[in-house]
Amino acid sequence: MDELDLPPSPEAEREVCRDLRTKTAFGHLVGHRPWQAGGSSTAVYWCLKTMETIGPDDAIAHPHNCKLGRGCWRERE
């Protein structure tokens, strides 16, 4: 089974930094993985702190990177 076929963890949304965004964050089709899982091969992610594809720590803005433990990470409310 491919990693993209696996269901997302229930914590996926809470684990991703609140400042991470992508166009797909504003809706997805029923039955598709939430954007927080980072499974899209075409999505472009950006940080609201920098408004760039890199965060304030000069690392790439992506759901796989923007997690607890990163210095600039902020919890979702």
N, C-alpha and C positions, 0 to 999 in steps of 0.2 A: 504494500500500500504506500502510495506517495505521501509525503509530508503534507502536501496541500489538500489531500483527501481526508486528513484527520480532523475531527471536530475541534474547534478552539476550546481552550480551557475556560471555565466559567469566570476566572479571574482576569482574562485577557484585557477587558476594558479598564479595569481598575489599575492594572499594572503599568499601562502606558502613561507617559507624562501628559499632564493636562495641557501643555503648550504645543504638543505635536498635532499637526493637521495634514489633511490631504483632501482633494476634491471628493473622494468617495466617502468622506466622513459625514456627508450631509444626506446620506441615504444609500441603501443597498437593496438588492432583490431578495425576496423571501427565499430561504434555503441557501443563501450564499454566506460565506464566512464574514464576520464583522471586520472592518478595516483595521482594527487594533491587532489582529492576528498577523498582519504584515505579509499576507499570502499573495498579493497582487504582483504580477511581473511588470505592470505598466504604471502603477501609481507613483506619483511624485509627492514626497513628504517635505514639510517645512516646519520650522520652529517659530512660534509666535514671538519669542523673545528677540530673535534676529531677523525674522521674515526672510530667511534664507534656507537652503537645504542643509546647512550645518548649524549646530547649536552654538551657544556662547562658549563652549569648551573646544570649539573647532573640530568636533566629531560629527559624523553624518547623522542627520535627523531621519530616523527610521524606527518603526515599532520594535524591531529586534534590539535596537540600541538604547532607546529612550525609556529606560526602566529604572526601578529603584536601585540605587547604588551609583548612578551617574550624578556627578556633582550639581548639575543644573536641574535635575528631576524635581517635578512638583506633583503632589498627589491630586487625584481627581476629587472633586467635591461631591 
